[in-house]
Structure formats: structure tokens, C-alpha cells
Amino acid sequence: MALYLIIIGAAAGFLATRMMRLETDIVTTMAIGIAGALIGGFLLRFLLSVMGMLGGLIGAVMGALLVIWVWQKYFKR
């Protein structure tokens, strides 16, 4: 896992420093990339969990609507 983080971090740092036109040495580039990978990974997990909760809410509402429809259709007199 650590090797993967270093490789991805180095690549991300290289791309980010080039996109921002920042001239840094290899160690700084890797540190920027690794820090960015950690922060980006945290933010992505947070956003996915929020979207997951939103998806759960949507699913719950749809399920409740189905239960109400079945109740009205077959059990309400």
C-alpha cells in the first residue's frame, strides 16, 4: 500500500506541479503528490459517503411510496 501511495503520489505531484507551472525538486514533488493523494482520497470518500446516504434516502422514499401504493391498492377499503 505504501509503495502504491508513493507511485501514485509521485505521478500526481508531477502532473500537478506541471499544471501549476511550479518548479520543484523530486522530493517536494512527491510530498505534494502524496499529500494531495491523502487529502483527495479523504474528500472523495467523504463525498461518496454523503452520496451513499443520499442514495439511501432516495431508496427509502421510493420504498415507502411502494408500500403506500400497495397499501392503498390492496388493503384500504
Secondary structure, DSSP 8 states (H G I E B T S, - for coil): -HHHHHHHHHHHHHHHHHHTT----HHHHHHHHHHHHHHHHHHHHHHHHHHHHHHHHHHHHHHHHHHHHHIIIII--
